[in-house]
Amino acid sequence: MGHSHGVPIGSAAARHRRPLVTAFVLTAAFMVVEFAVGVATGSLALLSDAAHMGTDVLALGMSIAAISLAARPAAKGRTYGSYRLEVLAALANGLLLFAVAAFVIVEAVRRFAEPPAVPGGPLLITAVVGLAVNLVSLRLLSAGAKESITLRGASLEVLGDALGSIGVIVAAIVLLTTGWAWADPIVGVLIGLLILPRTWSLTRQALGILMESAPAHVDLAALERDVCAVPGVLALHDLHVWTITSGMESATGHVVVAPDADYRTALSRVLAVLRERHGIDHATIQCEPEAFPETTHRV
């Protein structure tokens, strides 16, 4: 039986943990401020942008959690450690963001009939400060984004929120220059719609991990072909591929080895195929003699 253990998740991101934490604190603090101003002014655009910023806080928080959890040894009785806490948090936040986006859209439709007066000044100031926070966060994450997929994903989330802040700035300018009250609910709806695809993707991914579905980026048919193409490997069966947490895939399986093949060499090559071609760093593969069950996939 062979085991493959890859580089711990978050190893590249761990070197940039401090700017990641700084970006998280800045974004979370401003999200609270933006939400408070949105409630005080009645601005739907600010409320929806605060919710949009909430997706950034979630992404940054999950990145920090992934780095922190990767550095901890597995606790007794929890052989996978606490990695699934990240997934549970993602699911809970995804459901919450769905509710927020639905509220924003329903409230915007209601306001179209009789849009309330929203002061453009506080709207503009808050949105400009929000854009500045986004730009600072992007600058903090830029170096690490070149090395770590975790930080790269966080950077994309912050960039998306910067676009939302620009939308609020446009709404504020329209309100100040023309007094057109529909600008606020229109921008609110647009940002609410912008939240939905990202929230659905996050929720679906979390549910898939909890259901132990095969990772979407792993082509099981191609994986079987590649493994069976290894010299000395006759077949593969009882293959299971799942995700422990984002970016941490595992696999188990049985390979049938020819009688004249060196099983150690074949096993080493199979593990290399899983690691190098399919991104599965943690695999447990068992070798079997040529006599195998009917469920085996032969070449």
Order of alpha helices (4+ residues) and beta strands (2+ residues): beta-alpha-alpha-alpha-alpha-alpha-alpha-alpha-alpha-beta-beta-alpha-beta-beta
